[in-house]
Amino acid sequence: MKVEYDVLLELIKQKKYKPVILLQGEEPYYVDKITHLIQNTFFEDAEMQDFNFNLFYGLDSTVQEIAAAARQYPMMAPLRLVIVREAQNLKKIEELDAYVKNPQQQTVLVLSFMEGKKLNGRTSLSKQIQENGLFFDSPVVYENKMAAHVKRMADEKNLIIHDREAQLLVANVGDLTRISNELNKISALTPEGQRQEVTRELIEQHIGISREFNIFELKTAVISRNNDKAYAICEYYVNNPHKWSYGCFNVLHDAFFVLMKCYYSPDKSDSFLKSAGVFWSEYNFYSSSRYSISSMRNAIHLINQYSIDFKGGRGYTVDGPQLLKELVVKILNL
């Protein structure tokens, strides 16, 4: 049975488990959070856990070891718990099908997939879990929705955070897992029983507002005309020139080339975008362009010119990150 996040949380709270639980999806933060929640709340006391809990890691385990542990009966407890972390690394995982078809009813087996990996939905194992177990698929959290997730995350940690500060964390820390870890720092400083407001000052003092960016984030920011993020990434490269590479020009050129291809094509379907080399997370940027056709042509012309300039076209050595910054400013002002 496929369940949503809130429903699964309530089932865990009420201890209404199924013999097999599959956790996977594009957003690893929620997969990891649920895995920890099950592990930390499953048993009434430490003694029960000592006799009735097995933790495996996919890379270091076998299907036979996991199935053998799951078939054991609980001692001095109503249920046993077997967790397989990083289950995407478990070799021959499909062979767990034999166990899942006839699971030990007094064991809860949790398969936790990380790194955005998923169990092949066409396998018998996947179908058995979806039919007889609990199945949670954590959807990707797009950047324009992340602030809402940060606010909910803060509330769960007894913190108060407003939209501007949440956006600041999203822009300068990055993924939800890292943001959660940073919020834990502030939560640890909060007196017990009090709700702490997460201000910009607290963020700058205890978290900082720096993060690493990559070329593909720059491409997405430029294509979507996210000026603030694009400028922030350019500043990052200016301040960290060893992180910059000539590939920035190539990635931007390819992005606008694909954009023109999508513009002229009468087919704007997902299948066409995939065939054009567009990642599914960028559909909105490419299917509804923020650039006119003349702006696209001008952008490609600028990228080619700056690429030549970097190679000595101006007759002297030019700093790459500074050139990139200048180029991005001109593109975003087209």
Rosetta blueprint (number, residue, H / E / L):
1 M L
2 K E
3 V L
4 E L
5 Y H
6 D H
7 V H
8 L H
9 L H
10 E H
11 L H
12 I H
13 K H
14 Q L
15 K L
16 K L
17 Y L
18 K L
19 P L
20 V E
21 I E
22 L E
23 L E
24 Q E
25 G E
26 E L
27 E L
28 P H
29 Y H
30 Y H
31 V H
32 D H
33 K H
34 I H
35 T H
36 H H
37 L H
38 I H
39 Q H
40 N H
41 T H
42 F L
43 F L
44 E L
45 D L
46 A H
47 E H
48 M H
49 Q H
50 D H
51 F H
52 N H
53 F E
54 N E
55 L E
56 F E
57 Y E
58 G H
59 L H
60 D H
61 S L
62 T L
63 V H
64 Q H
65 E H
66 I H
67 A H
68 A H
69 A H
70 A H
71 R H
72 Q L
73 Y L
74 P L
75 M L
76 M L
77 A L
78 P L
79 L L
80 R E
81 L E
82 V E
83 I E
84 V E
85 R E
86 E L
87 A H
88 Q H
89 N H
90 L L
91 K L
92 K L
93 I H
94 E H
95 E H
96 L H
97 D H
98 A H
99 Y H
100 V H
101 K H
102 N L
103 P L
104 Q L
105 Q L
106 Q L
107 T E
108 V E
109 L E
110 V E
111 L E
112 S E
113 F L
114 M L
115 E L
116 G L
117 K L
118 K L
119 L L
120 N L
121 G L
122 R L
123 T L
124 S H
125 L H
126 S H
127 K H
128 Q H
129 I H
130 Q H
131 E H
132 N H
133 G L
134 L E
135 F E
136 F E
137 D E
138 S E
139 P L
140 V L
141 V L
142 Y L
143 E H
144 N H
145 K H
146 M H
147 A H
148 A H
149 H H
150 V H
151 K H
152 R H
153 M H
154 A H
155 D H
156 E H
157 K L
158 N L
159 L E
160 I E
161 I L
162 H L
163 D H
164 R H
165 E H
166 A H
167 Q H
168 L H
169 L H
170 V H
171 A H
172 N H
173 V L
174 G L
175 D L
176 L H
177 T H
178 R H
179 I H
180 S H
181 N H
182 E H
183 L H
184 N H
185 K H
186 I H
187 S H
188 A H
189 L H
190 T L
191 P L
192 E L
193 G L
194 Q L
195 R L
196 Q E
197 E E
198 V L
199 T L
200 R H
201 E H
202 L H
203 I H
204 E H
205 Q H
206 H H
207 I H
208 G L
209 I L
210 S L
211 R L
212 E L
213 F L
214 N L
215 I H
216 F H
217 E H
218 L H
219 K H
220 T H
221 A H
222 V H
223 I H
224 S L
225 R L
226 N L
227 N H
228 D H
229 K H
230 A H
231 Y H
232 A H
233 I H
234 C H
235 E H
236 Y H
237 Y H
238 V H
239 N H
240 N L
241 P H
242 H H
243 K H
244 W L
245 S L
246 Y L
247 G H
248 C H
249 F H
250 N H
251 V H
252 L H
253 H H
254 D H
255 A H
256 F H
257 F H
258 V H
259 L H
260 M H
261 K H
262 C H
263 Y H
264 Y H
265 S L
266 P L
267 D L
268 K L
269 S L
270 D H
271 S H
272 F H
273 L H
274 K H
275 S H
276 A L
277 G L
278 V L
279 F L
280 W H
281 S H
282 E H
283 Y H
284 N H
285 F H
286 Y H
287 S H
288 S L
289 S L
290 R L
291 Y L
292 S L
293 I H
294 S H
295 S H
296 M H
297 R H
298 N H
299 A H
300 I H
301 H H
302 L H
303 I H
304 N H
305 Q H
306 Y H
307 S H
308 I H
309 D H
310 F H
311 K H
312 G H
313 G H
314 R L
315 G L
316 Y L
317 T L
318 V L
319 D L
320 G H
321 P H
322 Q H
323 L H
324 L H
325 K H
326 E H
327 L H
328 V H
329 V H
330 K H
331 I H
332 L H
333 N L
334 L L
